[in-house]
Amino acid sequence: PPSRHAPGDPTAAQTWLDGVRHRIEIQGAGTFTVVDDASASLEPVAADLLWGQILFVFLALPGVLLALATSRFAADATAEATRRHMALLRSRGATVSQILRVMLGSTAVVALMASLIGSLLGAALAWLRFGADLSSANPITTTAGTIAVSVALTTALATVAAALPIRAQLQAELVVGRQEIQRVRAPFWQRYYLDIASIIAAVAIFLLTGGTGLHPVFNAEGNPTVTLALTSFLAPFLLWLGVTLFLLRVAGGLLNRGGGVVRWLGAVLGPGGELAARSLQSRAPAAARTVVLLALTVSFATSLIIFDATYRQQQRVDAQLTLGADLKVTPVGGATLADVSAVAGPGVEAATPFVDRIVYVGTEAQDLLAIDAQTLPKVSPLADSFFDGTTSNEAMAALAAQPDAILVSSETAHDYSIVVGDSLMIRVPDSHGVLMTVTFRMAGIALEFPTAPKDAFLVANLSYVSAQTGNDNISYVLARAADSIPVAAHQVASRLGDKWQVSDLDATSARLANAITSVDLAGLVFIEIGFAVLIGAIGCALFLLAELAARRRELATIEAIGGDPGQLRNAIGGEVLVMGAAGIVAGLVVGGLVGATLLQTLAGLFDPPAQLPTLPLAAMVGLIVAVALGLAGAVFIAVRALGQLSILSALRER
C-alpha cells in the first residue's frame, strides 16, 4: 500500500501525496478526477508542526544561551585562581603550549563527561514526560542523534568559553599574572555604552516593524512555510542582551558604592553582615556577574510563565469561540424561538437563541449569524479585540439600536468595499428554504465572533431576520453554566432528554487538543523552569565556592584571631541575600518585558491574538520560592565548605 512508503514528516508526506496524485492524473489523460482527502487533513497538521518548530526557536534557544552563559560564568569564577596558578607554572619552566594542552584538555574532558551525563538525563526526562509522542518519530535514531549533537556542541562551546580567559592570561606578562590583586579595566561594551545602544535598537526595530508577529503562509503546493526575518529575532534578542548588560552596569556601580548595603546588612546580620557588604564591594565585578546570571535565569523562567499562562488563556478563548459559550444546546428535530425557554432552568444561568444560516452576498455564500444583541453578551465571551475600531459593548449597542444593522467580517468589507452606513442586499432563506432579498445597513466590522468561521461571515439581529423572512427557526441555544461546566451539562442533558444535544466547553477543549496550538505546554514549561532555577542555584554556588577558594587565607586569618564561625556564616548568607534579591527583582522586570515582546512576536500562534499578557501570581510566587530554596542550597554548600577549611594549611599558602 502507498501508506507504507509515505514520509513521516507531514510536509514531506503532503508533497509525496501531490506527486502520487499527479502520476494518477497523467495516466488518465484528463479522464480521472482525484479526490485527495489526505492532503486536506495534512495541511493543518503541517502548519501545527511548523508552529512547533517556531516555538522551539523562541522558547528553547534562550535556555541554551543561558547554559552557555553559565559555562562562561564558571570559567570567569575561577579565572583569578587559574591566572596565578598558570603564572606559577610559567615561572617554573612550563611552556605556553604545555599549559594550553593541560588546561584545555582537562576542560574538554570535564565538559565531555558533564554534557554526556546531562544529555542522558535530558533524554530520560523527555522519555518519561513525552514518551508516547517520541515513540512515533523513529525514537532510537532521533534520541541518539540529539545526544550526539548536544555532547559535541556543549563540549566545543565549553572549551571555547574556558579558552578565552586562558588565552588572555597567557598573553600577559609573567609578573602581572603573579599579582594577587589586579586593576581591571572596564570592558569594551561598558566603555562605549553598547547596552544602551542595544535597548534603543530593540525598541526602534519593534516600533518600525509594527510589532507584527509571525504567520505561516502556504506556498503554491499548499505546504505551510514561514519566513523568519531577521527582525523577528532582533527585537527580543537585543532587548534581552541590552537589558542584561545594563543590569551588569547598574549592579556593578551599586556594589562599588555599597555604603547603604553595609549599613543595612550590618543592622540585620551584625558584624557578619558588614563583612558580607565589604566583601561584595571589593569583588563587585564578580558579584555583578552573579546578579546578572540570577536575573537571566529568573527572566527566562518569568517569560516562560507569562507565555504559558497566556497560552492557556487563549486556548480557553479559542474553545469558547468554537463552541460559542459554556454550553451549546442543539435541537435534534428543529426548534423555534418559543423553545428557548425550555433550555432555561437548573444548571443554566443565562441562555440566548442563535441562528447560523447560509446566505448569499452577491454570488458568494457566507454564514449569517442572527443573534439577540441584548442577551448574547451575558452568555458568550465578547472581547474588544473581536471588533475593528470599536468595543464589544458599542458593537452590541449598535445592533440593538438599529433593527436592520449588520456587522460584516473584515474580508467581506474589503472584498465589497463596504463602509459603515452602506446598504447591503443579502439573499436569506425563508421558512421553506426559498431565498429572498433582505436589506441591511452596515454598522461595523467584526474580526472574530463566537461560532463564526475564520473568513467571511455576517452578524445581524435575530428578530429582524425572523420578521423579514417569516422564519423563526433557531440553530441552537447558547447558555452560561450556573455551576461547574460538566455538572451543568449533565443537568441540562438530563432535563431536556433526547430531543436536544448538549455540548460543553470542557469537551470542546479536549477535542481541539489535537493541534500544536492546543497542546498543553505545562510539562515542557515546568522542565524549563526547573532547569532555570537549577542554573541560578549553581551559578550562586560557583560564586561562593570560588570566593571561598580565593579567600582561604583571609577567612583562616579571621578565624585564627577569634572570629566567630557564626559571623562567617552570616557573611555568606548576607552576600547571597543581596545578590539574590537584586537578581530576582531585576529578573522579574526583564522577564516581563521579554515575555510581552515574545507574545507580540508569536501573535499568530493565538487566534484571536492575546490583548494583554496574563500574569499568574501563584506561579510567580512559586518561582520566587523555588529560586530562594535554590539559593539556600547554595548557602548550605558554601557553609559546609567553610566548615572543612583547615586554618593551618590555609595560613601556610602563598
N, C-alpha and C positions, 0 to 999 in steps of 0.2 A: 504494500500500500504506500502511497506517496507520503503519508504522515511519518513513516519510518525514516525518511530521508530529510525531513524538514529541519531547518536550523532551530536551535533553542532560543536564540535572540529574536524577540517579536519583530523588530525592524527587519532583520535579515529574513525571517520567515515570511514577512509580507512581500518583500522583494522576490523571494523564491516563488511565492504563490502567483505573483504577477507574471513571472516567466512561464509557469505552468499554464496559466490562462491564455497567454499569448500563443503558446505552442498549440493548444487545442483549437484556438480560433483560426490559426493559419492553416491547420489541417482541414478544417471545414470550409475554407474558402468563402467565408461570409455566411454560411448556412447555419452555423451554430450560434446560439445565444447562451453565454456562460453567466450564471448567477453565482457570485462569489460571496457567500455569507461569511466565510472565514476571515476575509480581509476586513470586512466591516467590524468583526469582533476584535481583530488585532490592532486596528487603528487606535482605540483608546488605551489598550494595553501598552502599545509602543510609546504613546505620549506619556503615560504614567511612568514607564521605565526611564524616559528622558528626564522627567522631574526628579526621579530618584538619583540620577547622576548629578543633577544640579544641586540637590540637597547635600550630596556628599561633598561637592566642591566648597559650598558655603558653610557647612556645619562641621565637617570632619577636618578640613585642612587647617583651620585655626588651632585645633588640638595638636596637629603635627608640628605646627610652628611653635606652640607652647612647649612641646617636648624638646625641640631644638634649642629654645631659649634656656631651658633648664640645663641642658648639656653644656652650653656656653657658660652659664652661671656657675656650674660645678667647676669648670676649668678656671674661671676667674677667682673662685673662692680659695683655691689652693695655689694661686699664681705667686703670692709672696713667698710661701714656703718653697715652692719649686724654684723660684728665682735664686734664693740663697743657696739651695742645695746644688743647683747647676753651677753656680759661681764657685762653690767649694770644689766640685769635681773638676772644673776647668783649671783651678789653681793647682790641682794635684796632677795635672797632665792629661786629662781626658780631652779628646778632640771633639769638635762640634758635631761631626758625623756620628761619632760613637754615642754622644748624648742624645742626638736625634733618634738613632735607632732604638736606644733603650727606652726613652720617654714615649715615643710614638708607638713602638712595638707593644709596650705594656698597656698603653691606652687602647690600641686596637684590639688586643686580646680581651681586656675587660669589657669593651664595647660589644665585641662579638658575643661573649658569653651572656651579657645582660640583654642584648637585643634578642638572642635566641630564646632565653627564658621568657622575656616579655612577649615575644611573638607566640610562643606555645601557650602561655596563659591567656593571651588575647583570643587565640583560636579556640581554646577550650571554652572560654566565656561566650564567644559567638555561637558555638555549637549548642551550649546549654540554653541560650536565650533564643536563638534563631535557627535551631537545627532543622526544623521542618521546612523552612524556606531554603536553607543552604543545600539540603539534600536533593533539590530539583535542579541544581546547576552544576553538574559534574564536580561533586564536592571534593574529591581527593586532589584532583589537579588544581582546582581553584585555591584550596587551602594551602597546598604545598607551594604553589606559585606566589601566593600572598606572603607566606612566611619567608620565602627566599628573597623576595624583593625588599621586605621590611628589614630583614637582617642585613642585607648588603647596603642599603641606603643608610640605615642607622649607624652601622659601623663606620662607613665612609664619612658621614657628616660629623659624628662624634670625634673622629680622629682629626678632621679638619678644624673643628672647634678648639681642640687642645693644641693643635699645631700653631695656630695664630699667635697666642701669647708666648709660646716657647720660642718661636722664630724671632719675635721682637726682643725677648730677653737675651737670646744668644747674640744678637747684633749689637747689644750694648757693651760698654767697656766692662772688664772684669771687676774693677774696683767699684763700679756702680752696682753691679749685681750683688756684691757682698755687703752693701749698706743695709743697716737694719730698717731705716726709715728713708723713703724716697719722696721727693716732691713730684706730685703727679700733675701733669698739665691737663687742662680741660680738653675733653675730646673735640674732634672736628665739628660734629653736629651741634655741640653746645656753644662753640665759639661763633658759629655762623647762623644760629637760630633756625636750624632745619626743622625743629619740632613745630615752631610757629608757622613756618612755611608749609609744612605738610597739612596742618589743620586748615589753613586758609585754602590750600589747593583742594582738599576734600570737600569743603563747603562749596567752593566755586564749581567743581565738577558736578556735585549733586544738584545745584541750582541750574546749571547750564543744561544738564540732561533732563531737567524737569522731574527728577525722581522717578523716572519711568522704570517699571520692573521688566523682568524677563518673561517672554511669552514664546512657547514653542510654535513653530509655523510648519505647514505641510508643503513639501515640495511637489513637483508635478506628478510624481508617482503616488502621492498620498502619504509618504513616510514623514513622521514628525522630525524636525531638526530644530536646533536653536543656535543662534549666533551669539556667543558670549563675547560681546565687545569689551575692549579693554576698560572702558568706562564703567562696566558692570562691576569690576573688581576694584577699580581705583578708589572710589569714594569710601567704601568700608575699610579697605587696606590702609589708605593714607590717614583716615581718621584714627584707626587703632594705633598705627605707628606714631603719628604726631602726638596724640594724647599720651601715649606711653612715654615718649621721650620728654614731653612737657612735665609729666609726673616725676620723672627722674630728676629733672632740673629743680622742680619745686621741693621734692623730698630732700635732695642733697643740700639745698640752701637752708631749709628749715633745720636740718640736723646740724649743719655748721654753726647756726645761730641758736643753739639749743638751751638758752638761759631759762626760758619758760618751762621747757621739758625737765630741766634739772630741778627746778623748784617744785614742780608738780609731782614728779616721781619721788623726790625727797620727802614730801609731805605724806605720800601714800605708803611708800615702802621703806622709809628711813634711809640710813646710810647706804644700804644696798641699792635703793632707787637712785641716789645721787651717783653711785658708781656706774650704774647702767646708763644714765644720761651722759656722763662724761665719756664712757666707752663708745656710745653711739656717735657722740660729737667728734671723737678722734678718728673714728672709722666711718665717716659719713658716706664716702663713695660706695663702700661695700654694703652698708646698711640701706642706702638708697636703692641699690640693685635688688636687694631682698624685698623692699617695699614694692618695687615695680613688678617683680615676679609674682608676689601675692596679688597685686592689683590685676595683673594679666589673668591669673587663674580665676579670681572672683569675677572679673568682667566676662571671661569666657563662659563660666557657669551661669552668670546672670543673663547674658544674651540668649543662651540656650533655654533657660527657664521662661523668659519672656516669649521667645519664639514658640515653644511648646504650648504654653498657655493660650497664646493667640491662635495657634493651630487648632487646638481643641475647641476653642470658642467658635472658630469658623467652620469646623466640622459640624457643630450643632446648628449653625446658621444654614449651612448647605442642606442638612437634613430637613430643617424647618421649611426652607424654600421648596424643596422637593415635595414634601408632604402637604405643606400649607399651614399646619397648626399642630398642636399636641395630638389631636385625633382627627381622622378623616373618615366620615361615615357615608358609605356609598349605597344607594338603594339598589336592590337586586332587580326588581321589576319596574323601576321607574318611580318617581315621586314628584310632587308639586310643592309650591311654596307653603301650602297648608300643612304639609307633613313635617316641616321643620320643628314644630312644637313637640313632635314625638321624640326627637333626639334630646331635647332639654329634659333634665331630671337628675337623679342621683349620679354622681360621677362627673357631671358637666357643669362648669361654672358659667360659660357663655357659649353660644352657638350662632352661626351665621350661614345663610344659604350661599351656594356658589355654583355658577354655571360656566362650563367650558365648551364652547361650540366652534366649529369650523365655519368661518365666514370668508367672504372674498372682497379684497381691496383691489379693484381693477380685476385682473385675471389671477392674482396671487392669493392662494389660500393662507389664512392666518388664524391663530387662536384668538377668539373673543372671550375675555374673562368678564362675566357680568357679576357684579358684587353689590352688597349693601354697604355703602360707604360709612354708615353710622355704626354698624356692629362689627365690621371686619377688623378695625384696629384693636378691638377688645379681645380678639381671638388669634389673629395672625401676627407674626413679627414683622413690623414695617420700620425700616431704618431710613434715615435721611439720605444715605448713600444710594438708596434704590431709585431716587428721582434726580433729574437734572435741573439745577437752578432753583430748587425749592425744597421744602422739608416734607416729611411724610404727612404731618398734620395739615399743612397747607394744601397738599395734593388731594387728600381725602375731603377737605372742606370745599375745594373747588368742584369736586364731583357732586357732593351733596347739595351745593348751592345751585347747580345748573343741571336739570334733568338730562339734557342731551349731551352733556360733557363727556369727553372721552380722552383717555391717556393713551398715547401711542409709544411704541418702542423706538429707541434711537435709530435702529435700522430702517424702520418704516418712515420715520420723519426725514431721514437722509435720502432714501430712495425716491420718495414722492415730493420732496421739498415742501414739507408741511410745517407751518409755524402756528403758534398759539393764536386762536381766533378763526382759523380756516375751517370751512365746512368740508365734511367727508361723506361721500355717498358709499355706503357699505351694504353688500348683499348678505342678509341674515336669514336663516331658515325659520319658517313659521312652525306651528304645531304639526303640520303634515309634511314637513321637510322641504317645502317649496321655498325657493329663495325669493325674498322681497327686499326692495331697496329701503334702507333706513338712513336718515340724515343725522349726523353727529357734528359736534363742534369741538375742535381740539382744545384741550385745557392744559396740556403739559406733556412732558416726556418721561417715561418710566424706563429705567435701566435694568431693573430687576423687579420681580413680583412673585408672590407665593404661587406655586404650581406652574408658573409660566415657563415656556421653552426659552432657550438661551438666545434665540434670534428674534423673529418678528412676532409681536403679539399686541393686543389691544385690551384696554380696561375701561368698562363702561358701567352705568347704573343698571342694576338688575330690574328695577321697577320700570324704567323707561323701555328697556329691551322687551320685557314681557308685554307692556302695553302696546308697543308698536307692532309686534309680531303675533300677539294673541297666544303666545307660547309661555306658560308659566311652569314648565318642567324644569327641574334642577338636576345638576350633575351629581352633586354630593353636598354634604354639610360639614363644615369645619367647626371644630369645637375645642374649647380650652378645658383642660382637665382640672377638676376641683381637688383631686388627691394626687398621689403619685401616678405617673402616666400608665404603667402596667395595670395598676388597680383600677383606675378609671376606665381603661379599655375593656377590662373584664366585666365591670359593672354595666357599661353601655351595651356590650355584646350580649350579655345575659338578659338584659331588659328588652332589647329590640328583637332578639330572635334571629331567624334565618332570612328575614326579609331585608336585612341590612348587613353590609360587610364593614367591619371596623379595622382600620389601620392605625397604628400608633407610632409615635416619633422614635421610640427606642428600637422597634423592629426595623424602621426605615434606616436608622443609623447603622444597624448591623448589616443590612442588605447593601448599603453603599460602601461597606468596608472592604470591597474587593479592588479598590483603586489605590494607587500610591498616595494620592492626596487625601485618602481617608484612612490610611494605615496609622495605627496607634504608635506614636513615636516615644511613648513613655519609657520603654525598655532601653532604647538607644540613648535617650537623653539622660536617663539615670546612670548608665555606664559612663557617659562622657563627663557628667558632673562629678561622679566618684573619682574619675581619672584626674579632673582638675583639682579637686580637694587634696588628693594624694600628692600631686605635683607641688602644690603650695606648701604642704607639710614637709615634704622632702627638701624643698628649697630653703625653708627656715632652719631645718635641722642641719643642712650643709653649712649655712652661715654660722650657726652656733658652734658646730664642731670645728670648722676652720678657725673660728675665733679662739676657741679653747686651745687648739694646736699652736696658734701663733702667740698666745699669751701665757704659755705654760709657766715660764719663769716669773712673769708678773703675778699670776694667781698664786703660785707657790710662795712667792715673797710675802704676799698679803696674809696667807695662812701662817707663814713662819713667824711673822711679827704679831700674831694674835688675832688675826681677822676671824670673825665668826663664819663658819660654813653656811649658816642660815642667811647671812648677808650676801654671800656669793650666789646662793640660790635665788635670793630676791633680785640680785643684779641680772641674772639670766632671765628670770621672769619679767622684769621690767623692760628689758630690751625687746622681748617678744611681744609684750603688751603694746609698746609704742609702734613697732613695725606692723603688728597685726591690725591694730586699729586703723592706722594710716592706709594699709593695703586694702582692708575691707571697704572703707569709705570710698577710696578712690576707685576700687573695682566696681562698686555698685553704680557709681556715676558713669564710668566708661562703659560698663555693660549695658546700661540703659540707652546710652547714645548709639552704641553699635547695634543693639537689638532693634531699635527703631529704624536705623538705616538698612539693616538686613531685611526687615519686614517690607520696607518700601521696595528694595531691590527684587525681592521674591513675591511681589504683589500678585503676579499672575498665577501663583500657586493657589490663591484663595479665590473662590467665586461665591459671593462678591468679595472684593478686597476688604481687608480689615480697616475700619475707620481709625481706630486707635489701638496701640499695643495693650495687651492685657497684662496686668501686674499682679501675680498671685502672692499675697502677703505671707500665707502659710509656707509656701515653698521658699520664699526669700528668707524667712526666719530659720527654716530648716537648713538652708545653705550656710547662713551665718553661724549657726550652732555647729554644723559639720566642720567648717573651717576652724572655729575655735577649738573643737576637740582635736583636730589635726595639729594645731599649734601647741596644744597642751601635750600631745605626744612628742613633739619636737623638744619641748622643755624637759620632759621626762628623760629622753635620751641624753640630752646635754648634761642634766644633773647627774645621771649615772656615770657619764664620762668624767665629770668633775670629781665624783666620789672616788674614782680609781686613779686620780692624779697622785703620783709619787713626788713628795716635796723635795726629797734629797736629789733624786735623779733630775728633776726639772731645774733645780738650782745649779747643778753641775753643767747644764747645757750652755753652749756658746753659740 
